């Protein structure tokens, strides 16, 4: 089970005018709990006027080696969201020495180092988990190659510009870097403009031997990830090789369907080895029902994006309002997002421990 621990802030690094990197110091007794795979994320928690705020941010630092100690530090990248309660706090108020409540790592947008040719298509802050993936892969697996295609508004708004440049200098033959700026012309490279489906369909075959790519990693805003996936499917890329993580989903990106729920429903949930059964109130998601009775239920975004509340549907039927976190194989195997699930049968059973 994911758990929160207070971690001290060891460094605050301004990346751009609207983004920052926070580094947390991990004490020796917690290093195994914060051992992470490249591409995983952390949920950060704070309380304001008695209300709890949670936000999920991807780890950008390399993953620790499997046989070694867990990480001594963890670094995350945070971009300011207009009106964002947590991102505004992170950019304007957090200082070195402050303590934040940090959940242990979660997420399945990961790549364990293995030989092969890999590609990432990222937009904006979508570079954050991919930075961990590519730095870990190239350091650990000498028979690997990586192509990073990134889209940003301008050079000044590009997160982790120096870190990516350092990787390119360190692995010039194994890291291919392609940058597209949507609002600024570059002296060299691709013309400015949006990296949409049509452009990717034309660009990717010219850049890469598509049939040799072992894995595609798409990360960023909803529109870019959807366009990239459509382009790859149009180019006959095997769906099993495509992995995605979406940031910044607009409320209207996937409208919720009307749910015809039974008049009275119960949810039975197994969580950290203990179970319970509770009535579902009208309009509640299953996560909200569980949280009323078990405050330790895992969640971060409640928007169907991060996947922290993933649970196995043991019995009953549910309907998810939206899903931007689970792969097709996971839903087919019986997993659901509790934050987006509503009962369609009088009894539903979830297992958060699987």
C-alpha positions as CSV (number, residue, x, y, z in Angstrom):
1,X,0.0,0.0,0.0
2,X,1.1,3.5,-0.8
3,X,1.8,5.6,2.3
4,X,2.5,9.2,3.1
5,X,5.7,10.3,5.0
6,X,6.9,13.8,5.8
7,X,10.1,14.5,3.7
8,X,12.3,17.6,3.9
9,X,12.8,19.7,0.8
10,X,16.6,19.6,0.0
11,X,16.6,21.9,-3.0
12,X,14.2,24.2,-5.0
13,X,15.4,24.8,-8.5
14,X,13.6,27.3,-10.8
15,X,13.4,25.7,-14.3
16,X,11.4,28.3,-16.2
17,X,9.3,31.3,-15.3
18,X,6.4,29.0,-14.6
19,X,8.0,25.8,-13.4
20,X,10.2,24.5,-10.6
21,X,11.9,21.3,-9.5
22,X,11.7,20.1,-5.9
23,X,14.2,17.7,-4.5
24,X,13.3,15.7,-1.4
25,X,15.8,14.1,1.0
26,X,14.9,10.5,1.8
27,X,16.1,9.3,5.2
28,X,17.9,5.9,5.3
29,X,15.0,4.1,7.1
30,X,12.6,5.1,4.2
31,X,14.8,4.5,1.2
32,X,13.3,1.1,0.4
33,X,9.8,2.5,0.6
34,X,10.7,5.2,-1.9
35,X,12.5,2.9,-4.3
36,X,10.9,3.6,-7.7
37,X,10.8,2.5,-11.3
38,X,11.7,5.0,-14.0
39,X,8.6,6.8,-14.9
40,X,6.7,6.6,-11.6
41,X,5.1,9.5,-9.8
42,X,4.6,10.9,-6.3
43,X,1.5,12.4,-4.7
44,X,2.1,15.4,-2.5
45,X,-0.4,16.4,0.2
46,X,-1.1,19.6,2.1
47,X,-4.0,20.8,4.2
48,X,-5.5,24.3,3.7
49,X,-8.3,25.5,6.1
50,X,-9.0,21.9,7.1
51,X,-9.3,20.7,3.5
52,X,-6.9,18.2,2.0
53,X,-5.3,18.9,-1.3
54,X,-3.4,16.2,-3.2
55,X,-1.5,16.5,-6.5
56,X,0.5,14.1,-8.5
57,X,4.0,14.9,-9.9
58,X,6.3,12.6,-11.9
59,X,9.7,11.7,-10.6
60,X,12.4,13.1,-13.0
61,X,15.5,11.7,-11.2
62,X,17.0,8.3,-12.4
63,X,15.8,5.2,-10.7
64,X,18.1,3.5,-8.2
65,X,19.8,0.3,-9.3
66,X,17.9,-2.8,-8.4
67,X,20.6,-4.4,-6.1
68,X,21.6,-1.1,-4.4
69,X,20.1,1.0,-1.7
70,X,16.9,3.0,-2.4
71,X,17.2,6.7,-3.4
72,X,18.8,9.3,-1.1
73,X,16.9,12.0,-2.9
74,X,13.8,12.3,-5.1
75,X,13.2,15.1,-7.6
76,X,9.9,16.1,-9.2
77,X,9.0,18.8,-11.7
78,X,6.0,21.1,-11.2
79,X,4.5,23.5,-13.7
80,X,2.2,26.3,-12.7
81,X,-1.4,25.7,-13.5
82,X,-3.6,28.8,-13.6
83,X,-5.4,29.0,-10.4
84,X,-3.7,25.8,-9.2
85,X,-3.9,25.5,-5.4
86,X,-0.8,23.3,-5.2
87,X,1.4,24.5,-8.1
88,X,1.0,28.1,-7.0
89,X,2.1,27.1,-3.5
90,X,5.1,25.2,-4.9
91,X,6.3,28.0,-7.0
92,X,5.8,30.8,-4.6
93,X,6.0,29.5,-1.0
94,X,8.1,26.3,-0.7
95,X,11.6,26.7,0.6
96,X,14.6,24.5,1.4
97,X,14.0,22.9,4.8
98,X,10.2,22.8,4.6
99,X,8.6,19.4,5.1
100,X,6.0,18.0,2.7
101,X,3.8,14.9,3.0
102,X,4.9,12.7,0.1
103,X,3.3,9.4,-0.9
104,X,5.4,6.5,-1.8
105,X,5.9,6.0,-5.6
106,X,3.1,4.7,-7.8
107,X,2.3,4.5,-11.5
108,X,2.7,2.1,-14.4
109,X,4.0,4.4,-17.1
110,X,7.4,2.8,-16.7
111,X,10.3,1.2,-18.6
112,X,12.6,-1.3,-16.9
113,X,16.0,-1.0,-18.8
114,X,16.3,-3.6,-21.6
115,X,18.1,-3.7,-25.0
116,X,16.2,-2.1,-27.8
117,X,15.2,1.2,-29.5
118,X,12.6,3.3,-27.7
119,X,10.8,6.5,-28.5
120,X,9.0,9.2,-26.5
121,X,6.7,11.9,-27.8
122,X,6.2,14.5,-25.1
123,X,4.6,17.9,-24.6
124,X,5.4,20.5,-22.0
125,X,5.7,19.0,-18.5
126,X,5.3,15.5,-20.1
127,X,9.1,15.5,-20.2
128,X,9.2,14.8,-16.4
129,X,8.7,11.0,-16.2
130,X,10.5,10.5,-19.6
131,X,13.6,12.2,-18.2
132,X,13.7,9.5,-15.5
133,X,13.1,6.8,-18.1
134,X,15.7,7.9,-20.6
135,X,18.4,8.7,-18.1
136,X,18.0,5.3,-16.3
137,X,17.8,3.4,-19.6
138,X,20.9,4.9,-21.2
139,X,23.0,4.6,-18.0
140,X,22.1,1.0,-17.3
141,X,21.7,-0.6,-20.7
142,X,24.5,-0.1,-23.3
143,X,22.5,-1.9,-26.0
144,X,19.7,0.6,-25.9
145,X,18.8,3.7,-28.0
146,X,16.3,6.4,-27.4
147,X,14.6,9.0,-29.6
148,X,13.1,11.9,-27.7
149,X,10.6,14.0,-29.6
150,X,9.5,17.0,-27.5
151,X,7.0,19.8,-28.2
152,X,7.1,23.1,-26.2
153,X,5.8,26.6,-26.7
154,X,9.1,28.4,-26.7
155,X,12.7,27.7,-25.7
156,X,12.3,29.8,-22.6
157,X,9.3,27.7,-21.5
158,X,11.1,24.3,-22.0
159,X,11.5,22.4,-18.7
160,X,14.7,20.5,-18.0
161,X,16.5,22.0,-21.0
162,X,19.9,21.7,-19.5
163,X,19.3,18.2,-18.2
164,X,18.3,16.9,-21.6
165,X,21.3,18.7,-23.3
166,X,23.6,17.0,-20.8
167,X,22.2,13.6,-21.7
168,X,22.7,14.3,-25.4
169,X,26.3,15.2,-24.7
170,X,26.8,12.1,-22.6
171,X,25.2,9.7,-25.1
172,X,25.6,11.4,-28.5
173,X,25.3,8.1,-30.5
174,X,22.4,6.6,-28.5
175,X,20.1,9.6,-27.8
176,X,18.3,11.2,-30.7
177,X,16.7,14.6,-29.8
178,X,14.0,16.3,-31.9
179,X,12.5,19.5,-30.7
180,X,9.5,21.3,-32.0
181,X,8.5,24.8,-30.8
182,X,4.8,25.7,-31.4
183,X,5.2,29.5,-30.9
184,X,8.8,30.2,-31.9
185,X,11.1,29.6,-34.9
186,X,14.3,27.7,-34.4
187,X,17.6,28.5,-36.1
188,X,17.9,24.8,-37.0
189,X,15.6,21.8,-36.9
190,X,11.9,21.5,-37.6
191,X,9.7,24.5,-38.5
192,X,7.5,25.8,-35.7
193,X,3.9,24.6,-35.3
194,X,1.8,22.2,-33.4
195,X,2.8,18.5,-33.3
196,X,-0.5,17.1,-34.4
197,X,-1.6,13.8,-35.9
198,X,-1.0,14.8,-39.6
199,X,2.5,16.1,-38.9
200,X,3.5,13.0,-36.9
201,X,2.3,10.7,-39.6
202,X,4.6,12.4,-42.0
203,X,7.5,12.9,-39.5
204,X,7.9,9.6,-37.8
205,X,8.7,7.3,-40.8
206,X,11.3,9.8,-41.9
207,X,13.0,9.8,-38.5
208,X,12.8,6.2,-37.4
209,X,12.7,2.6,-38.4
210,X,9.2,2.1,-37.0
211,X,9.2,-1.7,-37.2
212,X,12.3,-1.7,-34.9
213,X,10.9,0.4,-32.1
214,X,10.4,-1.7,-29.0
215,X,8.2,0.8,-27.1
216,X,6.6,4.2,-27.6
217,X,6.0,6.5,-24.6
218,X,3.5,9.3,-25.0
219,X,3.2,11.9,-22.3
220,X,1.7,15.4,-22.0
221,X,-1.6,17.2,-22.6
222,X,-4.6,15.2,-23.7
223,X,-4.7,16.6,-27.2
224,X,-1.0,15.7,-28.0
225,X,-1.2,12.2,-26.6
226,X,-4.4,11.5,-28.5
227,X,-3.0,12.8,-31.7
228,X,0.2,10.8,-31.2
229,X,-1.7,7.6,-30.5
230,X,-3.8,8.1,-33.6
231,X,-0.7,8.7,-35.7
232,X,0.9,5.5,-34.5
233,X,-2.2,3.5,-35.1
234,X,-2.4,5.0,-38.6
235,X,1.2,3.9,-39.1
236,X,0.3,0.3,-38.1
237,X,2.2,0.4,-34.8
238,X,1.3,-2.5,-32.5
239,X,-1.0,-1.2,-29.8
240,X,0.8,-3.3,-27.1
241,X,4.0,-1.2,-27.8
242,X,2.2,2.1,-27.0
243,X,2.2,3.5,-23.5
244,X,0.7,6.8,-22.5
245,X,0.3,9.1,-19.5
246,X,-1.9,12.2,-19.8
247,X,-1.4,15.5,-18.1
248,X,-3.9,18.4,-18.1
249,X,-7.2,16.9,-19.1
250,X,-9.9,19.4,-19.8
251,X,-13.2,18.8,-18.1
252,X,-14.9,18.4,-21.5
253,X,-12.3,16.0,-23.0
254,X,-14.3,12.9,-22.1
255,X,-17.9,13.7,-20.9
256,X,-19.3,11.4,-18.3
257,X,-22.1,9.1,-19.4
258,X,-25.3,9.0,-17.5
259,X,-25.2,6.1,-15.0
260,X,-28.3,4.0,-14.4
261,X,-27.4,2.9,-10.9
262,X,-29.6,0.6,-8.8
263,X,-31.6,2.3,-6.1
264,X,-29.4,0.8,-3.3
265,X,-25.9,-0.5,-3.7
266,X,-23.1,-1.6,-1.5
267,X,-19.3,-1.7,-2.1
268,X,-17.1,-4.3,-0.4
269,X,-13.5,-3.2,-0.5
270,X,-10.3,-5.0,0.5
271,X,-7.5,-2.6,1.4
272,X,-4.2,-3.3,3.1
273,X,-5.4,-6.7,4.1
274,X,-8.6,-5.6,5.7
275,X,-12.1,-5.5,4.2
276,X,-15.4,-3.8,4.8
277,X,-18.8,-3.3,3.2
278,X,-20.6,0.0,3.0
279,X,-23.6,1.6,1.3
280,X,-23.0,3.8,-1.7
281,X,-24.7,7.2,-1.5
282,X,-26.5,8.5,-4.5
283,X,-24.1,10.1,-7.0
284,X,-21.0,8.9,-5.2
285,X,-18.0,7.2,-6.8
286,X,-16.9,4.0,-5.3
287,X,-13.7,5.8,-4.1
288,X,-15.8,8.4,-2.2
289,X,-17.7,5.6,-0.5
290,X,-14.6,3.9,0.6
291,X,-12.9,7.1,1.7
292,X,-15.9,7.9,4.0
293,X,-15.0,4.7,5.9
294,X,-11.3,4.2,5.2
295,X,-9.3,7.4,5.0
296,X,-6.2,5.4,3.9
297,X,-7.8,4.5,0.5
298,X,-5.2,5.4,-2.2
299,X,-5.9,8.4,-4.5
300,X,-4.2,11.5,-5.8
301,X,-6.0,13.3,-8.7
302,X,-9.6,12.0,-8.6
303,X,-9.8,12.8,-12.3
304,X,-9.1,9.5,-13.9
305,X,-5.6,10.5,-14.9
306,X,-3.0,9.3,-12.4
307,X,-4.2,5.7,-11.8
308,X,-3.4,5.8,-8.0
309,X,-6.8,4.5,-7.1
310,X,-6.7,1.4,-9.4
311,X,-8.5,-1.6,-8.0
312,X,-9.4,-5.0,-9.2
313,X,-13.2,-5.6,-9.7
314,X,-13.8,-8.9,-8.0
315,X,-17.5,-9.0,-8.6
316,X,-20.4,-6.9,-9.7
317,X,-20.5,-4.3,-12.6
318,X,-19.4,-0.7,-12.7
319,X,-19.3,2.1,-15.1
320,X,-16.4,4.4,-15.4
321,X,-17.0,8.1,-16.2
322,X,-13.6,8.4,-17.9
323,X,-10.3,6.6,-18.0
324,X,-7.0,8.2,-18.9
325,X,-4.8,6.0,-16.8
326,X,-5.4,2.3,-17.4
327,X,-4.1,0.5,-20.5
328,X,-6.5,-1.7,-22.5
329,X,-4.9,-4.8,-21.1
330,X,-5.6,-3.7,-17.5
331,X,-9.3,-3.0,-18.1
332,X,-9.6,-6.3,-19.9
333,X,-8.0,-8.0,-16.9
334,X,-10.6,-6.5,-14.6
335,X,-9.0,-3.3,-13.2
336,X,-11.0,-0.1,-12.8
337,X,-10.4,3.4,-11.5
338,X,-12.3,3.7,-8.2
339,X,-12.5,7.5,-8.5
340,X,-14.5,7.2,-11.8
341,X,-16.5,4.0,-11.0
342,X,-20.2,3.9,-10.2
343,X,-22.1,0.7,-9.3
344,X,-24.4,-0.9,-11.9
345,X,-25.3,-3.8,-9.7
346,X,-26.6,-3.9,-6.1
347,X,-23.3,-5.2,-4.8
348,X,-19.8,-4.5,-6.0
349,X,-16.5,-5.8,-4.6
350,X,-13.1,-4.2,-5.1
351,X,-9.6,-5.3,-4.2
352,X,-7.1,-2.5,-3.8
353,X,-4.3,-5.0,-2.8
354,X,-4.0,-6.9,-6.1
